[in-house]
Amino acid sequence: MDRTIRNAVSDGVRLFVWSIGFFYRHLSLVLLSLIPSTFRFIQMWNDLNTPLWMEIAVESTRVVLFLLILALMHRSGFRDVFDSALWQRWQRSLKIELERNWPVTFLAQIAVFIIGLYVLMNTTLEWLLNPAFMKGYMVLLGMEEYDYDQVYTAALFFLKNMSVIPLSMVYILRMLGAGADTRDK
């Protein structure tokens, strides 16, 4: 493999590992992610026969999560995301990152994103929720009388909202230069 490609893939893997560390190191992000995760669990448990306000709460919380991730990456307060200075810093960082990483590193980061966050994470979640494990969890939780498919779907959506969705935000924001101006500070 060409050194440039190997370095680009290595950058993507480092970004993947960094994203996991960043998200789970910030308790505020994890706790905030519990809101859409819990509502998604309830929605899926009830086959989406839930009030509209739950969907509004899920999407609104994701917007707040996105803004909080952005603020934390820039080592700024949450209020700073409503100030044009943060957005201008991000715009400068985005330009630098794209100029430095286009096309090889950028495409390698996309490949790592697809393989790491979607293939590996989804495969891991599905493995954790397979019938052999889930039936045991259901017995431990006193839920053995519930339908496996219902429990599986609700748990899968809960776990995705606690992992894949917020990690995707972190990964893509950093890939696009968010907080790049504060990396070594």
N, C-alpha and C positions, 0 to 999 in steps of 0.2 A: 504494500500500500504506500502510496506517495506520502512523504512527510507532511506536506501541507494538509492533506486530507486527514492523516492520523492526528495532527495537532487540532484540526477543526473538530473532529469527533471527540477528542479528549476535552476540548473546551465545552462541548455540549454535555458531556457526562459530568464535568465539574459543575456546570450550571444546574443540572438535574439534582445533584447531591446538595448543592448550596440551597436550592429552592426548598427542598425538604427541611433542611436545617433552619432556614429563615422562617418558614411558616410555623413549625412546631416549637421554635424558640420564643415566639411571641404569643404569650398566653391570651392576649386580647384577640388575636386572630382566631385562635382555636375556639375560644368561648363564643365569639361572634358567629363562627361557623356552626355552632350548635343550633342556632335559631333556624336557618333554612333546613338543616339536617333533620331536626325534630319535626318541623312542619311537613317536610317531604315524607318522612316516615308515616305521619298521620294521614297524609293525602293518599299514599300508596296503600296503606292498610285499609282505607275506606274506598279503594278503587276510584280515586279522584272525585268522589261524591262529597266534597267538602266546600265550605264557603269560599267565595272569591277573595275575601280578605286574606286568607292564608297564602294564596298565590301572590298577592300584592306584597305581603310581608316577606315572602321568600325572595322575590326579585328586588325589593327595596333593600333588604339586608345584604344582598349580593353587591348592590351599588355601593353601600356603605363599606363593605368589606374591600372592594376594589380601591376605594378612596383611602381607606386606612392602610392598606398594603402600600399604596403609592406614597403616603406620608411617611410611613416607617422606612421605606427604602431610601427616601431622601433625608432621613433623620430630621424630619420636620414634625411640627404639631399637626393635628387633624385639621385645624382651622386654616393652615397654610395651603391646603388643596383648593381653597376658594380664592386664593391670591394668584394673580397672573405670574408672579416671580417664579413659583414652583414649576408651573407649566412651561415657562420660557427656559428654565434650567433643563427640564426634561427634553424639550425640543432640541436644545444644543447637544445634549447627551445622545439623543436618538440619531442625530445627524452624524456625530462622531462614530457611534457604534456601527451604523450602516456603512459608512465609508470604510471603516476598518475591517468589517466582517463580510462584506458583500463580495462575491456570492458564496464562496466555499464554506466559511464558518457559519454563516447565516443558514444555509441549506442543511449543514450538518446538525445545527441546533434544532432545526425543524424535525429532522429525522430522529434525533434523540428524544425530542418531545413526543413524537408519535409512538415510538417504540417504548420509551420509558413510562410516560404518563398514561398512555392509553393501552398499549398491549400488556406491559408488565403489571401496572396497577390494577387494571380490570381483571386480568388473569388471576392475580393474587386475591382480589376480592371474591371472585367467583370460586376460587379454590377454598377460601375460608368459609364460604357459605354453601359448600356442597352438601348433599344430603347426609353423608356420614358425620360431618361436624354439626350441621344444623339440627339434626334430630337430637344429638347430645345436648346442644345449647338449649333446645326447646324443653327437654326434660329438666335440665338444671333450673330453668326459669319458670317451670310449671306451666308451659305452654303446649304440652304434647297434644292437647285436643284441637289445637288450631291447625289450619291447612298449611302445609309446608310451603306451597307456592306463595301464599299470602305473606308469610313470615319472611321468606327469601326476598321477595320483591321489596317489601318495606325496609328490610335490613340493608339490602343492596343500595337503595337510594339514600338511606341515612349515611352509609359509609362513603359513597361517592361524594356526597355533599361535605363530608369531613376530610376528604383527601383529594380526589381527582380534580374537582372543580376549583377549590382555592389554590391548589398547587399549580394548576394551569394558569391562573391569574398571575401568581408569583413568577413563574417561569417566563411567560410571555412578556410581562412588564420588564423584567430584568434583561431579557434578550433584546428588548427594544430600548435599552439604555436607562430605564428608571433607576435612579440612585447611583448611576455610574460616576457621577461627579463627587460622590461621598465614599466611594469604595475604600480608599486608603486613608481616610481621615479617622 
